[in-house]
Amino acid sequence: MRIKGISIKLGDNINTDFIISGRYKFSITDIKELSKHIMEDMDPGFPAKIIPGKSIIVAGENFGMGSSREQAPLVIKECGIVAILAKTFARIFYRNGFNIGLPLIETDTGKIEENDTLFIDMVKGIVKDVTKNSRMGIKPLPKFMQEILSAGGLVSYYKKFKELPKI
């Protein structure tokens, strides 16, 4: 799997309430409408930074911490963000992201800046910062997780193969 996009830089400890505020948990059930509120408590201008199909979130430590709110990775994907690079991810967010087919990649993101052009090759295990002409290794994904991503998520995988991936 290969991904090319433009970085949107965030910091450490981005929690699920920053991604989508809990005040919308029950009042907005349409994911398209909910996604209009992505990161609004942290950065009201965040939606304007997104280039659907080309934006990659770049964060620090512990991205997705907090509640197990499934809406958090769903709104990220719905907004057209194609991947998230972070130094580390919260465990539940990491699993929820893969379940919906959102690529989450652990790597050292310290030198990536806002609006850098990135190329991710998950097969070769590299992230290339085209803007800086630099490379970083990425934490390899097990084959079954690559298959889930390629299928578009766990439900899509199951619909396609009528079985769960082999671990």
Protein Blocks (a to p, Z undefined) as FASTA:
>chain_A
ZZddddddddehiafklmpcfklmmmpmbfklmmmmgoklmommlmmmpcghiaccddde
hihiajfbfklmmmmmmnopabdcdfbdcfklmmmmmmnopacddddfklpcehiacddd
fknopacdfklopacddddddfklmmmmmnopaklmmmmnopacdZZ
